[in-house]
Amino acid sequence: METQRISLLQAVVAIALIAVFAAVLVVLGFLRGDEHWDRLVYLLGGLEAIVFAGVGALFGSTIQRADAAAARKDAAAAKEEAKAERQRADVLREKSADGEKLAAAVRMAVAGSEQPGARRGARPEEVQPTQLEALAAYAQRLFPDA
């Protein structure tokens, strides 16, 4: 995963927020005997929420940028893979259609080879050689790789 560094401004703001929060904690430590301690702690809760949200947003956005970049790379790879699979499916669909055409041609050749008095479902030896050669040529044209 690609790591990205935070900018100088982000680092300064994060350090300043942490420093202010630490300073407020030190001040509250000295004021713990104060009669308004409960109010000061209440204000600390608000400051704490602001500091943690700010620091979390600064560091979190940096981490999210790296994650988003990785997700974009994964998405691009997935798109390429889907495109390749789509092309493969198209080729297989064409080959399937060619196979159906060849099967229909075989059926027609077998049906056309039946002579009066010949039995139905004749074996290939009984089909005229010219028909077999025509079917072989047709099969070779449809399936050149086979």
C-alpha positions in Angstrom: 0.0 0.0 0.0 1.2 3.4 -0.8 1.9 5.7 2.2 1.3 9.4 2.0 2.9 11.9 4.3 0.9 14.6 5.9 1.6 18.2 4.8 3.5 20.6 7.0 0.4 22.6 7.7 -1.5 19.5 8.8 1.4 18.5 11.1 1.6 22.0 12.7 -2.2 22.1 13.3 -2.3 18.6 14.8 0.7 19.4 17.1 -0.9 22.8 18.1 -4.2 21.1 19.0 -2.4 18.5 21.0 -0.3 21.1 22.8 -3.3 23.3 23.6 -5.1 20.2 25.0 -2.1 19.2 27.1 -1.8 22.8 28.4 -5.4 22.8 29.4 -4.9 19.5 31.2 -2.0 21.0 33.1 -4.0 24.1 34.0 -6.9 21.9 35.2 -4.4 20.0 37.3 -3.5 23.2 39.1 -7.1 24.3 39.5 -8.4 21.0 40.9 -9.2 22.6 44.2 -11.2 25.4 42.6 -14.9 25.6 43.6 -15.8 25.7 39.8 -14.0 22.5 39.0 -17.1 20.8 37.7 -17.6 23.6 35.2 -14.0 23.5 34.1 -14.2 19.7 33.5 -17.4 20.3 31.5 -15.5 22.8 29.3 -12.7 20.3 29.0 -15.1 17.8 27.5 -16.0 20.2 24.7 -12.4 21.1 24.0 -11.6 17.4 24.1 -14.2 16.6 21.4 -12.9 19.4 19.2 -9.2 18.4 19.6 -9.9 14.7 19.0 -12.1 15.4 16.0 -9.5 17.8 14.4 -6.6 15.4 15.0 -8.6 12.5 13.8 -9.7 14.3 10.7 -6.1 15.3 9.9 -4.6 11.9 10.4 -7.7 10.0 9.2 -7.8 11.9 5.9 -4.2 11.0 5.2 -4.9 7.3 5.8 -8.1 7.4 3.7 -6.2 8.9 0.8 -3.8 6.0 0.8 -6.8 3.6 1.0 -8.7 5.4 -1.7 -5.7 5.2 -4.0 -5.4 1.4 -3.4 -9.1 1.0 -4.0 -8.8 2.9 -7.3 -6.0 0.5 -8.4 -8.1 -2.5 -7.4 -11.1 -1.1 -9.3 -9.1 -0.5 -12.4 -7.7 -4.1 -12.3 -11.2 -5.5 -11.8 -12.5 -3.5 -14.8 -9.7 -4.9 -17.0 -10.4 -8.4 -15.8 -14.2 -8.0 -16.4 -13.5 -6.7 -19.9 -11.3 -9.7 -20.7 -13.9 -12.1 -19.3 -16.6 -10.3 -21.3 -14.5 -10.8 -24.5 -13.9 -14.5 -23.6 -17.7 -15.0 -23.1 -18.4 -13.4 -26.5 -15.9 -15.8 -28.1 -17.5 -18.8 -26.3 -21.0 -17.6 -27.3 -19.9 -17.4 -31.0 -18.3 -20.9 -30.8 -21.5 -22.2 -29.2 -23.6 -20.8 -32.1 -21.1 -22.3 -34.6 -21.5 -25.7 -32.9 -25.3 -25.4 -33.2 -24.9 -24.6 -36.9 -22.7 -27.6 -37.4 -25.1 -29.9 -35.5 -28.0 -28.6 -37.7 -25.8 -29.2 -40.8 -25.1 -32.8 -39.7 -28.7 -33.4 -39.1 -29.6 -32.1 -42.6 -26.8 -34.2 -44.2 -28.0 -37.3 -42.4 -31.6 -36.7 -43.3 -30.6 -36.0 -46.9 -28.5 -39.1 -47.2 -31.3 -41.4 -46.5 -32.2 -43.2 -49.6 -35.6 -44.8 -50.2 -35.4 -48.1 -48.4 -32.3 -47.1 -46.3 -32.8 -47.5 -42.6 -33.1 -44.4 -40.3 -30.0 -43.5 -38.3 -27.5 -44.7 -40.8 -23.9 -45.0 -39.6 -21.3 -42.5 -41.0 -19.9 -45.2 -43.4 -23.3 -45.3 -45.0 -23.3 -41.5 -45.7 -22.0 -40.5 -49.0 -18.4 -39.3 -48.9 -19.1 -36.0 -50.6 -21.5 -35.1 -47.7 -18.8 -36.1 -45.1 -16.2 -34.0 -46.9 -18.6 -31.0 -47.0 -19.3 -31.4 -43.3 -15.6 -31.7 -42.5 -14.9 -28.5 -44.5 -17.7 -26.8 -42.7 -16.5 -27.9 -39.3 -13.0 -26.8 -40.2 -14.3 -23.3 -41.2 -16.4 -23.0 -38.0 -13.7 -24.4 -35.7 -10.2 -23.7 -37.2 -8.4 -24.3 -33.9 -9.9 -27.8 -33.4 
